Amino acid sequence: MKPMIRDFSLQALFMGLLTAFVGFASSFAVVLHGLTGVGATEAQAASGVMALSIAMGVCAIVLSVATRLPVSIAWSTPGAALLASSGILPGGFNVAVGGFVVCGVLIVAAGLWKPLGRMVAAIPAALANAMLAGVLIGLCFAPVKAVAFNPLLGLPIVLAWVIVGAINRLFAVPAALLAFALVLAFGIDMPTDALARVFGTLVPHAEWIVPSFTLAGLVSIALPLFVVTMASQNIPGIAVLKVNGYEPQPGPLFATTGIFSILSAPFGGHAVNLAAITAAMCAGEDAHRDPARRYWAAIVAGAGYIAFGLLAATVTAFVSLAPKILIEAVAGLALVGAFSGSAMAAFKEPESREAAAVTFLVTASGVSFAGISGAFWGLLSGGLMLVLARFTSRKK
């Protein structure tokens, strides 16, 4: 323990606190919208956010202490966007929770069983990114819809994101969230009993949701959530650590995040995983000049996530007082960067461009067949197009 204490620094403390704030504030709206999108009540969504925050905080602390690497953990933001587009399945939120549990089991299996990990890595990047872009585009329309809904309410949120983003992209979404809070406080008439309800949620409360396992939950929730989480978060998270000079063992890291995903699922949490964007904050020079001492930034960030999780019910109750389109607008702004990045990656290679387009269009349509969401069918359709294209090219 003494060597660990000597490694602590004020630089790591500051960067860890900043990481926790940015990680929570920039994607809280996406997670909340995703959970309610698959049928969670306000109390269940608050429980889910709390469970995820605590799970990723404890997971970050455990892994960073065990490996002495700056292992940043986050909730699956692309996965939450996927949930928002999936809709409520027959059986309600219990079926979605069953899908969360299965997703966690698959992540553990990918970490422990190398062939499964290789299968996930073998999914063409163009198709995975096209599916993600198709999932995100619906939410990315929300800021425009919010301005059309009420310019006095929607425009300040968008302008805060634009202006602050032009100065420092890192604080763009937190600024939009702050603008949302100000709009809610000063632009909307709230009854006294509603405010009393907000302050009455200061005590954290966990909701136990019994998982229900169905084929629709497996195919519509578990499998797409697993693919998106692995392809968009876990694998890039390993890449960020490697770029900063670390040599992590992917298997144990994946398996541990899967275990914490399983633990959070019955309380409404969809998935925790390696961070990608915020991972660079803890693993870079801003956390400390000495790479061997940067792991403290991830530990502090983990403690920050736990603190934010304990306030999740209050934040959720406050957000619920606003028109739904406003929180969707904040979520959409948080996903603009992810959408542009995934769309660019999806259509980068000419030989897979048509298959990626099919994946994107089927996923973005939001149409479900046989109770199974468009994300699965989009990936399947694009895969078949890619196989057909390669088969015909060989014949020539």
N, C-alpha and C positions, 0 to 999 in steps of 0.2 A: 504493500500500500504506500510506503514512503516514496518509492520512485515515481508512482503515479502523482502524488501530491506535488513533487518537485517539477513535474511536467506541466502543471497547471499554469495558465498565464491569463492576464487581463485581455490580451488580444483574442485568445480563444473564447473567453467569456463573452466578449462583445459579439464576435462572429456567430457564436452559438445562439445567443438571444435573437440576433437579427435573422438567423436561419429559421428559428421557430416562428417568429412573427410573420416573415414572408411566406413560409410554407403553409401556415394556417390561414392567414388572411387572404392569400392569393387564390386558394382553391376551396375554401370553406363553402362558398356558395354553390360550387359545382357538386360537392359531395351531398350537401343538404338537398339540392334539387334532384340528384340522382336517386337518393333513398326514397323521397316522396314520390318520385316517378314510377317506382315499382310497388307502391301501395303502402308505404310506411305512414303512420299517423305522426302528428307533431311530436308526441312523446317518444315514439319509436325512433324517429329520425334523430332527435336529440340524444337518445341513448346510443344510437349508432355512431354519431359523431364523437361522443364521449369515449366509447369503447375503442374506436379507431385511434383517437388522439393518445389515449393511455397506452394502447398496444404498441403504437409506433414509437412512443417515447421510451417505454421499457425495453423494447426490442433494440433500439439504437444504443441505449446504455449497455445492455448485455453484450451486444456484438462488438461495440467499440472497446469495452473493457477486456473482453476475451481475446480480441485480435490485436489490440493497440493500433487499429487503423481507424480513420475517420469515416465510419460506416453510417451514413445518413439514411434514415428510414422515412418514408412518406406513405400517405394513403394513395390508392390508385385513382388519380384524377381522371385519366382516360377511361378507366373502368366505371367511374361515377357518371361520366358523360354517356357511356354505353347504356347504363341503367336508365338514364333519363329518356333515351330513345327506345327502350325496350317495351315500355308500357306495363300495365298491371296484368299479370298472368292469372289464369284460373287457379284459385286457391289463395290469391293475394300475397301479402308480404311474407307469409310463412314459406311459400314456395320459393320466393327470391332468397330467403335466408338459407334454405336447403341448397340452393345453387351456390351461395357464398361458401358454405361448408365444403362442398365438392371442389370448388375452385381452390380452396386452401389445401385440400388433400392432393390435388394435382400439382400444386406448387411444391409441396413437400416431396412428392414423387419425382418431380423434375430435378430436384436437388440431390436426391439420394440415388435415383436410377438414371444413369448416364444416357442410355438410349432415348429416354423420353426427353431429356434436355436437348439432345442432338436433334430430335424430331422438331421440337419447337424452333430451334435455331435454323432448321432447314426450311421453314416456311418462308417463301419468297418475301423479301423485305418490301417489294413493291406492293404486294397484295395486302400485307399487314398494315402498311401505311395508308393504302387506299381505303381499307375497312375503317381505320381510325378516322381518316378525313371524312368519310361518309357519316360516321357517328357524330362527329363534332359540328358539322355544318349547320345542323338544325339549331343548336344552341347559339352558334355564332350569328344567327339572324336576330336573336333576341334584343341586342342593343338598338337596332334599327326599329324593331317593333315597339320597344319601350318609348322611344322618342315620338313615334306615331301615336301611341296610346295617350301620352300626355307630355308634351314638350317641356313643361315646367318641372316635371318630375324626372323624366328620362334624360334630358339634355345635360343637366349638371353632372350626372354620373359619367356620361360619355366624354364630356369636356375635361373632367378631372383626369380620366385615363389618358386622353390625348396630350394634354399639357404637361402633366407630370412625367408621362412616358417619353416625351421629347427631351426632358432633362435627364431622367434616370429611369430606364426601362424596368429596373428592379422594383421600383416603388409605384409603378403605374396602377396595378390592380389594388394594392392596399389603399391608394388614393381614391380609386373608384368606390371601394368599400366604405371609406370614410364619407365620401359624398353621399352614398346611399343612406348612411346613418343620419347625416344632417338633413337630407330630404325627408326621411322618415320622421325625424324629430320636429322639424319646422314646417314641412309642407303637407303633412297629413294630420287631420284631426283624429286624435286617439282618445277614446273614452277612459275615464279614470279607472274603471275596473280592469281594463286591458293592461294599463301600466302596473296596477297592483299585481296582476297575474305574472308579469315579467319579473318583478322583484320577489315574487313568491317562489321563483324557480332557482334561487341562489344555491339551494342545497342540491347536489347532484343526485340523480335518480336513474338507476339502470332498469331497463325493460327487458325481461326474458322472453324471447320469441322462440317458440318450438319450431324447429326446422321441418319442412315437409318436402319430401323427395319425389319429384315427378320427372317424366321424360321431357316435358316442356321446360322445366326449370333447368335440367341438365343441358339441353341444347341451346336454349335461349339466353340463359344467364351464365352457367358454370363454364362452358367451353369458350364462348367469346370473351368472357371476363378473364379467363386464364390466358388466352392468347394475347389479348391487349396488355395485360399486366406484365407478362413475360417480355413481349416484344417491345413495348413502349417504356417500361420502367426498369425491370430487373436487368436485362441485358445491357441497356445504355448505362445503368448505374455501375455495373462492373467496368464498362469502358471508361467512365469518368475517373474512377479510381486508378486505372492503369495509365491514363493520360497524365495523371499527376504523380507518377512514379511508384505506385503501390502495386503489389502482386497478390491480390486477394484470391482465395479459393472459392469459386462461385457456388459449388454444390452446397456446402454448409450454410452459406449466407442465404441462398434460395430456400433451403429447407427450414431455416429458422423463421424467416418471414412467413412461410406457409403455416407453421405452427401457430404463430401469433394471429394470423388471419383466421384460423379455425377457432381460436379462443375468443376472438371478438365477434364472430359471426352470430352466435345465439343472442347477442345483445344488439344486433342490427348493423354491425360493421361489415362492409363488403370485402375489402382486401387491403393489407399493408404490404409494402414492397420496398426495394432499394430506391432511394431518391435518385433523380437524374439531374434536374436543374439545381436544387439546393445542395446536392452532393458536391458540386463544384465550389460552393461557398465554404464548406468545411474542409475540403481536400486541397484548396488552393493556398497560395502564399499569404492571403489576407488573414487566414486563421493562425498562422505562425510561420516565421522564416524557416524553422526547423520542422521538416516533414514528420519526424518522430514524435512531435508534441501536438500535432493538429487533432489527434483523436479526442482531445478534451472539448473541442468545438462541437463535435457530434454528441458527446455526453451532455453538455449544457443544453443543446438543442432538444435532446430527449427529455430533459427535465422541464423545458419550456412547453413542449407538447403536452406533457402530463398536466401542467397547470392550466393550459388552455382547455384541455378536455374536461376538467372539473367545472368549467364555466359554460360548457356547451349548451346546457338546458336554458340558461338565461339568454345566451346569444340567439338560440333558435326561437325562443318565445318572442324576443324583440323583432326578429326578422319576419315572423309570421304576421305581424301587424301591417305589413306593407302589401300592396298589390303584387301578385305572384310574378308579373312580368318584370318588375324591377329587380328582384333577386336573380331572375333568369338573365337579365341584362348584365349584371355583375359577373355571373358565371360565363356568359358568352365572351365578355371582354377578356376574362382570364384564359380563355381557350383560343383566342385569335392566333397567338404565336404557335401553339401546338398544331392548329389547323394548317397554317401556312407551311410549317415545316413538314408535316406529314404529306400534304398535297404535293409539295415539290419533290419529296423523295419518291412518292408513288409514281409520278409521271416522268421521272428522270431518264430511265432507260427505254429506248425506242422499241426493243423487242418485247417488253412486257407492258407497254403502254395501253394497248387495247384491253388486255386482261385486267389491268388496274382500273381502267375506266368502267368496265362491267362491275367489278367489285364495288367501286365507289357509288355508282348509280343505284345498284340494287340495295346497298346498305342505306344510302341517303333517302331512298324512297320511303323508308319506314314501314313498308308493307311486310306483313307476316303471313306465312303459310303454315297450315297445320298447327297453329299456336306457337310457331317458332319464329323468333325475331329476324329482321332483315340482315343483321350483322352476320349471322351464321350463313344465310343463303348467299350473301354477297361474297364472302370468302370462298364458299363452295363453287359459285358460278365463275368467279375469276380463276380459281384453280383449274376448273374444267377447260376454260378458254386457253389457259396457258399450256395445259397438256395437249390440247388439240392443235395449237399452233406449233408446238415442238414436234408432234407426230407428223403433221403435214410437211414441215420443213425437212424432215428426214427423208420422206418419200421423194421429195424433189431431188 
